[in-house]
Every structure is written in structure tokens, then in C-alpha cells.
Amino acid sequence: MKTPILQFGTSRFLQAHADLFVSEALDQGQAIGPITIVQTSGDPGRAARVGALAAQDGFPVIIRGMENNLPVEREVRVRSVRRALSTAIDWNEVRRVFVEEAEVVLSNTGDKGYALAEQDGLQGVPKSFPMKLLALLQARYQGGGRALTILPCELISRNGEVLQALIMRLAAEHAPDAGFQAWLSSDVVWANSLVDRIVSEPIEPAGAIAEPYALWAIEQQPGLVVPCTHQAILVVPDLTPYEKLKLHILNLGHTVLAERWLKEGRPAEETVREILEDGEISDYLNGIYASEVIPGFESHGLGDEARAYVNTTLARFRNPYLKHRLRDIAGNHAEKIQRRFVGFMDWCPQVDMPELKRIAAS
């Protein structure tokens, strides 16, 4: 069994996004092959999930929501995952698969996935995801140095470039080999990508409930290998418009609502749909979109695209079939404000954004 796709992260998001796309594409002969999933956290509480992800009959993803103004609910069995490993106990096998089988590497390691650990190094099993990736890349280089595409799915602007810069810096510090560093630049494709789908609930031990809307935009570059062909995957010449619309409309809107939920001590299980039933909060979010967000996009010639995406976003927020809890959205709130609010204000310095500035300052 060979798995040309190696995925770091076991999140419910990837289960209902990349894993589902590859599964559907495999059925049509449109994927490069199946997936090995790797748990990077070593959390023993997720051991059951890791095992269930590679079950022979797959795991369920329920698509629930509105399509073309009609309610839909369907279950898909995701069978693209053929092997599930943990870096904590399967490091040697993870390294073998990375060196011998992988053609595309996916990652979705959370909001702090690129953070480094103290006293981390290449000996044994590194602690942080970036150092683990560096160790595996070094092993691949030493094992022949076949070309590789790395497709990060973290919600970080220009995520491929950010990850490349981090790995190159770590390589200079921990693996100062000129040939290795040249290979990292010439034979490893660091793809910028953007993922978009609301995945509101897990199904235990593996699986998820998600909305119908899905997008995976990947920026074209020479040597890029895409895991599969799928209607939700777009290979585009410039990722910037897709990235800005998603980060500074949908994600920004989520963080605006999370801010109100946190500051007002609202019900612990409140969902996005439920908080928007409060007319004052709904008007508040609409006001930020109308007076601060859309003018920002207009300053970049993207006003029409922003208005259309705001309408789509508000419809997704009000999906009556998803339980998208604000307590899930509110994690790593300060970091999200920096990326979603401060990043937007920095991108549009000529546009006054008093409410976003007030929240960021607080």
C-alpha cells in the first residue's frame, strides 16, 4: 500500500474538507492516491480518533444546510485514509512514509501550529511541528531528495511562504548544509492555499458535520502537484483576493461575534445562528461590514466581490442546520484579532475603521 498524500493533523475540518475531496476523487479516478494521516500532538485522548480515521469502511461526514435555497442533508463515507500514525509512537514509520511514499504533504496544525518549542532539536522526535517537518525533510533529502509539494492549510496569510521561511531559518540553525538548503528552495514546492468550509461538529470517534459550501483555493506555481481534481478545488494565478475575502469577511465576522459572546458572558452553548437572532448584534455586525469592511475592499478594487461574499457569508452564518458554537470560535481569540482585524487595518491604512480599532485596542 502506497499513500502519496501525507497529512499532518487529524482535525474534523480536514476530515470534512481535504479527506472528503480526495475520497470522492478516488471514486472517479481523479486523485493521485490515498492518504496517511499523522497525529502530531501526541494527545492520548485522541487515540480512538486516530484509529477510526483509517477504518476499512471509512468514517462519516454529514453535509447539512442549504443549497440553491433548498435544505439538504446527506452522509458521505470518507474512505481516502488508508493509514493513521502518531509521531509519538510511530516516528520511524512516519519518516519512512515521508521519505519513500509522499508526493504531497498537507498540514492543518491549528492556530499555534507553527510555534516553536523550547530546547527543541532534530534528535529523537522533535517537539514542535516545524522541527518535525525539518527533520523529515532532511531525511528525504538524505534518502535521494525527490521533489515534494507542501500544501499547508493553516489559516495564515501566504501560509506556504510563511512555512518555507520558518523552515529555511530552522535549517540554517540546525542543519547548515548548503546542498540541503538549496534543495529546500529548488525541489520543494511551498504552496500558498486557502481553505473554506464551516465544520461545526465532530462525530465520535471520527467524522464531522459540515455545511455544503466548500472551497480550496491553491496558488499556481511551477512543479505544483495537487492531491486531486474536485469541483471545490480551484488552482488560481493569485490567491490574494480569495484569501482577503475569507479572512477579513467570514473569519473577521466570526471574531466580531466571538468578541460580543466573550464580553457579554452569553450562554455557553450559543451558536452563530442563535447570536444573530439578537437584532442588535445582527445590526452591529452588518454595520461593521457596511461601514468598515466593504470600504476597505473597495480601496483595493474588490467592492463588488466583497458585497457578494458578505451576502454569502451571512447566509452561511444563519444555516439552521449547523451548531457552530461560539466557544469553539473563541479559541486563541487574541491571535485571531491580530490576523483578522489588525491585518485588515494594515492592508487598508487609508480607510477609517473605528470599531475594529476599538476592539483590537481592548
N, C-alpha and C positions, 0 to 999 in steps of 0.2 A: 504494500500500500504506500503510495506516494501522495504527499499533500503539498502542492506548490504554493498554497496560501498559508502563512503562519500568522496567527492573530494573538496579540498581547492584550489581554483584558477580557473579562467574562461578563461585562455589563449587560443588563437587559436591553440597553439601547442597541448594542451591536447584534444581539440575538434577533431583534426585530428590524434590523437595517441590513448591514453587510451580509450577515449569515443567511438571512432570508433571500436576499437578492441572488447570492451565489447558489442557493438551493434551487430556486426557480430557474436560474440559468443552466444549471447542470441538467435539469429535466429536458431542456431544449438543446443540449449540446453546445451551449454558448459560454461556458466557464472554462478557465484554464485547469481546474481541478478542485478537489475538496480542501478542507481546512483542518489544520491542527490549531486548537485553542490552548493558550498558555495563561495560567493564573500567575500574576506577578506579585501579588500581595502576600502570599503565604498564609492567608487567613484560614485557620482550620474550620471556622464556621461556614465556609463556602465549599467545603469538600464535597458535599452532596451535589451542589450545583455543577461542579467540575465534572463529576462522574456522569451526571444526567445529560450534559451537553453532547456527549458522544454516544448516547444510547442508540441502538440499532434502528429503532423506529422513529428517531428524531425527537424533537421537542415542539410544543405547540406555540404558535403566535396567533393571537386573535386580533383581527383587523376590525375595528369598531368605530363607526362615525357616519359622516355624511359624504356622499359622492354624487355630484350633479343634483344636489338638493334632495337626494333620497337617502334614507337610512340604510346602512349596510352592516352586516356582521358575518364574518367568515373566519374559519380556522385554517391555518396553513401549517403543515408539518414540515419543519425545517430539518433537512437531512444532509446538510452540507458538511457538518462537523464529523470527522472520522476518528479524531484522536484528541484527547484532552489531557494536559500535563500541568504540573505545578513547578515553578522554578525552585520551590523549597525542597522538593523531594525528587524531582526528575531532571535536575540540571544537565546531566550528561546527555540525556535523550533530547532535551530542548536544543542543546548545542549541536547534536548530530543532525536533527531536522533542519536547523538553521543553515548548517554548512552544506548538507547533501541534497535537500529537497526544495527549500524555499525559493520561489521566484518573486513573490510579493509578500511584504510584511505589513500587516495592519496593526494599529495601536489605538486604544481608547482607554487611557490610564487615569482619567479623572482630572479635576481642576488643578491638582497639585502633582500631576504625574511626572512633570519634568523637574521637580525639586530634587536636589542632591542630598545625600545623607552624609553625616559627619564620619570621618575616618573610613571612607569608602575606597575601594580599590579593585583591581582586577583579579586578585587572588580569591580562590574559592568561588562562592556565589556572591556577586556584588549585591549591595543592599538596594540601591535605587534603580529605577527603570533605565535612566540614561546610561548608568555604568554597566548594567546588564547588557544593554544594546551594544555598547562599545566592546565589551568582552566577546560578544557573539560575532560582531563584525570582524574583529581581529582574528577569531578562529576561522571565519570564512575566507578571509584574505590568505591566511596561512595554509588553508586547505585547497587553494587553487584560484581563489579570487574571481569566481563567476559574477557576472553583473547581477544587480538586485534593484528592485523598486521598493522604496519605503513609502507607505501611504498612511501618515498619521491622521487620525480622526478626532483628535482633541480640539476643543473649541478655542483655538488660539489663532490669532491672525497670522497668515502666512506660515502655517504650522510646519510645513516641510522645511522652509528656510530656517525657522527658529530651531527646529530639532537638529538640522545639519550644523548650524553654528555652534550649538551646545556640544555636539559630538566631536566636532573638529577641535574645539577648545580642550575637551577632556582628552582627546587623542594626543594633543601637543604636550599635555601634562603627564599622562600616564602611559602612553605608547608612542614615544618620539621616534617613529620610523618613517623616513621620508617616503618610502615606497608605499607604505600603508596609507599615509595621509593623501598621497596622490590618488590612490585607488578610491578612497572615500569620496574624492571630488569628481573623478572621471567615470567610474564604473557603477557607483551607487546613485540611483535617481531618487532625489528627495522631493516628493510630490507635495504641492500645496493642494489641500482638499477641504471641502466644506460639507458637513452632514446636516440634515434637517429632517427630523421626524419627532413628534411627541410620543414618547413611550411612557405611559402613565403608571403601569402597574406590573409587578413581576408575577409570574406563575411559578409556584414551587413544585419541584426543585429547580426546574429550568423552563424558560418560556416567558412570554410577555404579552401585554395588551397594548396595542398601538393604534394611532389614527391612520386613515387611508393615505393622507398626504405623505410623500417621501421624496427626498432629493439627496443625491450625492454628486456634487459638482467637483470635478478634478481638472486642474490646470494642465494643459498640454505642454509637453516638453520632449526633446529627443530622448529616445530609449525608454519612454514610459511604457510599463506593462500594466494593463487594467485587469482586475480579477475576473471580470465577466462583462457580457453585454446585457443590459437591462434597461427597461424604459425609465427607471428612476435615476439612472447614471448618465450624467452629461460630462463629456470631455470638452472643455471650453478654452479659448485662447487667453482669456483673462478672468481670473477668479474674483477680482476685486468687487464688481457690482453685486454678485451673489453673496459674498462674504459680508459686505457692509449692510445689505438689506436684512440679512438674517440676524446678524449680531446686534444691530442698532435699531431694529424694529421688534422682531419676535423676542429675542433674548433680553433686550432692554425692557420691553413691556413686562416680561416675567419678573424682572428685578424690581421694577416700579411697584408691581403688586406685592412682591415679597416684602418690600420696604414697609408698605402700609400694614401688611399682616404682622410683621415683627413689632412695629412701633405701637400698634393698637392692641396687641395681645388678643388677636382674634382666635376663633376656635381652632384647636389643634389639627382637626381633620378637614379644614376648609379647603375647597378646591378652587382652581382658577375660575371655573364657570360660576361657582357659588359667590365668590367675592365680587364678580362683575354684576351680580344681581342687585348689589348695592348701587343705586343710581348715582350717588355722589362719587363713588370710586370709579364707576364706569366713565362718568363725565370727566373726572380728573385724568384718567389715562388718555381718553380721547383728546383732551386739551393739550397734553404734552405732545402727543403725536402731531396735532394740527399746528401748534404754535412754535414747537422747538425741533421736532424730528423731521417733519417733511420740509421745512425751510432749510435744514441742514443738507438734505439730499438735493434740494433744488439748487443749492450753491455749487453742486457738482454735476448739474445737468441730469439728475435722476429723479426729478419730481414726479413724473407720471409713473415710473416704476415703483416709487415709494408709496404713492397713494394706492396703487393696486395691491401692493404687498401688505399694507396696513389693513385693507379690507379683507384680504385672505387670512391674515393673522387673527383678526377679531373673530372671524367665523370659526377658526380653529380653536380659539380660546373658549368659545361658547359651545363646543361639541358636547351634546348632552350625554354622550355615551362613555366619556372618559372621566376617571377620577384622578385628575392631575393635581396632587396635593401641594399646597404652598410650602409645607415643611420640607418637602423634597427639593423644591426650587431654591429655598433659602439657604442651603448649604454653601459654605465659602462665600458668604454674601459680600464681604469687603473686597475680595479679589474680583468678583463679578462686577461690582460698581466701577472698579478701576478700568476693566476692559470695555464694559458696555456703555458707561456714562462718560468717564474721563477720556477714553479713547475716541469717543464720538466728538466731544468738545474740541479735542486736539485736532481732529480731522476737519472740523468746520469752525475755525477760530473767528471768522467774521460774523457768525450767527449768534445772537444772544440766546442763551438757554438758562434762564434764571432758576427754574425749578430743578432741572438736572444738576445745576451747580450747587444749589442748596443741599440736595440730598448727598451729593459727593462730599461736600464740606462737613457734613454731620457725621 
